[in-house]
């Protein structure tokens, strides 16, 4: 590609985009074919009927597709932010937190607990720590 002229590179890029969009258009059909091959392999591996496995795989694929569409409609695919955090208090009750500062406080507290679990072990105490 480095030896080609600018016009030849543009033509090659155009051809590659055509091929990309052709494959992209056939994506769902290719995915179903891949699921059939996977169902056959899983059926051969275990004592499972191929039709049952294929039905389960297709159902899972449908659920994933529906969930992806819902996330898109809710605007969560692009945002990536945390909007709710569930915590458990000392009595064992679950509590949902939706305020930004409270969410940050809960996440920091959880991280502090997680990363200080081994603070009482011998390797974290002097002289081994030093």
Buried (B, 14 or more C-beta within 10 A) or exposed (E): EEEEEEEEEEEEEEEEEEEEEEEEEEEEEEEEEEBBEEBEEBBEEEEEEBEEBBEBBBEEBEEEEEEEEEEEEEEEEEEEEEEEBEBEEEEEEEEEBEEEEEBEBBBEEEEEEEEEEEEEEEEEEEEEEE
